Amino acid sequence: MKEKLAPIHFVQHNRIKIQENLETFLIDLFGLQDVDAHLIDIHGPRTSEEALEIQIDHDDIHGWLESHLVANEKRLSMLSREILKSHDEPALLLAHAEYGKRLAESLKEKIQFSNGEQLYGYLNTVMLDGMPCDKINEMVEAGERHLVWKSRRDLHSRYYEEQNLPEGLYPNLRRSFLASFLTSLDVSFFDMDCTENGILYSAHF
């Protein structure tokens, strides 16, 4: 039986697309087109530019989205390994910051928020943390000028550890991306704290 697309499927596809665009941004920035072809051979292609309802497998919507999510995680971690063969970690952090800035600038006219709850709603359309059913992210506290939210666990670092990359690399990359993304949306303060119980984020604007 064919499954029916729901709004959350389009949101999840958008999150995946944002991360796939990070792939192509890094590939172009560091001139790694040959590496890209190899990664696609191993893990499969990125999603296409066609409308989601055209390209998705309607017999297995969840499986299709999850397979593209995992493939993206694997390509990005392997891509990071390749970049660090010839560049230092600060260069990779700066690249993620630049992507965060460009993404925010491309969305700025569409993003309007006047309180923390609204900001969390927008962030939740950008951050890719597993499948929606994993329920990784939750809002902890929100006010007129601040937001605190939490990721119950880090689903990403294991892909980087599988590539023998430095411990803590992925959280640093996410911090760099989110700090730049939020600064470009006129958020005056951002912090991210990795704890045993998950990742705690806070923002003031």
C-alpha positions in Angstrom: 0.0 0.0 0.0 1.3 3.4 -0.9 2.0 5.7 2.0 0.7 9.3 2.1 3.1 12.2 2.3 2.6 14.4 5.4 3.9 17.9 6.2 6.6 16.4 8.4 8.1 14.5 5.5 8.6 17.7 3.6 10.2 19.3 6.6 12.6 16.3 7.0 13.4 16.4 3.3 14.3 20.1 3.6 16.6 19.3 6.6 18.3 16.7 4.5 18.6 19.0 1.6 20.3 21.7 3.7 22.9 19.1 4.8 23.4 17.9 1.2 24.0 21.5 0.1 26.7 21.7 2.8 28.3 18.8 1.0 28.4 20.5 -2.3 29.5 23.8 -0.7 32.5 22.0 0.9 33.3 20.2 -2.3 33.4 23.4 -4.3 35.2 25.3 -1.7 38.0 22.8 -1.3 38.0 21.5 -4.9 37.1 17.9 -4.1 35.0 16.9 -7.1 36.9 13.7 -7.6 36.3 12.8 -4.0 32.6 13.6 -4.4 32.3 11.1 -7.2 33.9 8.4 -5.1 31.6 9.1 -2.1 28.5 8.9 -4.4 29.8 5.6 -5.7 30.1 4.3 -2.2 27.0 5.8 -0.5 24.7 6.7 -3.3 23.6 10.0 -4.8 22.1 13.0 -3.1 18.4 13.7 -3.5 17.5 15.3 -6.8 16.0 18.7 -7.5 12.7 17.2 -8.4 9.7 17.8 -6.2 9.7 15.4 -3.2 6.4 13.7 -4.3 8.0 12.8 -7.6 11.3 11.3 -6.4 10.3 9.6 -3.1 9.4 6.0 -2.8 5.7 6.1 -1.9 5.8 2.5 -0.8 8.5 3.3 1.9 8.5 7.0 2.7 10.3 6.6 6.1 12.9 4.2 4.6 13.6 6.5 1.7 14.1 9.6 3.9 16.2 7.6 6.5 18.5 6.1 3.8 19.3 9.6 2.4 19.9 10.9 5.9 22.4 8.1 6.7 24.1 8.5 3.3 24.5 12.2 3.9 26.0 11.6 7.4 28.5 9.1 5.9 29.4 11.3 2.9 29.9 14.4 5.2 32.1 12.6 7.6 34.3 11.1 4.9 34.4 14.5 3.2 35.7 16.0 6.4 38.4 13.4 6.6 39.5 14.2 3.1 39.6 17.9 3.8 41.7 17.4 6.9 44.3 15.6 4.9 45.4 18.9 3.4 43.8 21.6 5.6 43.7 22.2 9.4 40.7 22.0 11.6 40.2 25.8 11.8 39.8 25.9 8.0 37.0 23.3 8.2 35.4 25.2 11.1 35.5 28.5 9.1 33.9 26.7 6.1 31.0 25.5 8.3 30.6 29.1 9.6 30.5 30.5 6.1 27.9 28.0 5.1 25.8 28.9 8.2 26.1 32.6 7.3 25.1 32.0 3.7 22.2 29.8 4.6 20.8 32.4 7.1 21.2 35.2 4.5 19.2 33.1 2.0 16.4 32.5 4.5 16.4 35.8 6.3 13.5 37.4 4.5 11.4 34.3 5.3 12.4 34.1 8.9 10.7 36.4 11.4 10.6 35.7 15.1 9.7 37.8 18.1 10.3 35.3 20.9 12.2 32.1 21.7 9.4 29.7 20.8 9.2 31.1 17.3 13.0 30.9 16.9 12.9 27.3 18.0 10.2 26.6 15.4 12.5 27.9 12.7 15.6 26.1 14.0 13.6 22.9 14.0 13.1 23.1 10.2 16.9 23.5 9.7 18.6 21.1 12.2 18.9 17.5 11.1 19.0 15.2 14.1 17.8 11.8 13.1 14.3 11.0 12.0 11.3 12.9 13.4 10.3 9.8 15.3 13.6 9.9 17.2 12.5 13.1 19.0 16.0 14.2 19.7 15.4 17.9 20.2 13.2 19.5 22.8 12.6 23.1 23.9 13.7 23.6 27.5 12.8 27.2 28.1 11.7 30.1 25.9 11.0 33.8 26.6 10.6 37.0 24.7 14.3 37.4 24.2 15.9 34.0 24.8 15.7 30.3 24.0 17.1 27.2 25.6 16.8 23.8 23.9 18.3 20.4 24.2 19.4 17.5 22.0 18.9 14.3 24.1 21.9 12.7 22.4 24.5 13.2 19.6 23.6 11.1 16.6 26.4 12.4 14.4 29.7 12.0 16.1 29.9 8.2 15.6 30.1 8.7 11.8 33.2 11.0 12.4 34.7 8.5 14.9 34.3 5.8 12.3 36.6 7.9 10.1 39.2 8.1 12.9 38.6 11.9 13.1 39.4 13.8 16.3 37.0 13.3 19.2 34.8 16.4 19.5 35.2 17.4 15.9 31.5 17.2 15.0 30.3 19.2 18.0 32.8 21.9 17.1 31.5 21.9 13.5 27.9 22.2 14.6 28.8 25.0 17.0 30.6 26.9 14.3 27.7 26.5 11.9 24.9 27.4 14.4 26.8 30.4 15.8 27.3 31.9 12.4 23.7 31.0 11.3 22.2 32.6 14.4 24.5 35.7 14.4 23.3 36.3 10.8 19.7 36.3 12.1 20.7 39.0 14.6 20.9 36.6 17.6 23.4 38.4 20.0 24.5 35.4 22.0 24.8 31.6 21.4 26.2 28.9 23.5 26.4 25.1 23.1 27.4 22.8 26.0 28.0 19.1 25.5 27.1 17.1 28.6 26.6 13.5 29.6 22.9 14.0 29.3 22.9 15.5 25.8 23.7 18.9 24.2 22.3 22.1 25.7 21.9 25.1 23.5 21.1 28.7 24.5 20.5 31.8 22.5 19.7 35.5 23.4 18.5 38.2 21.0 
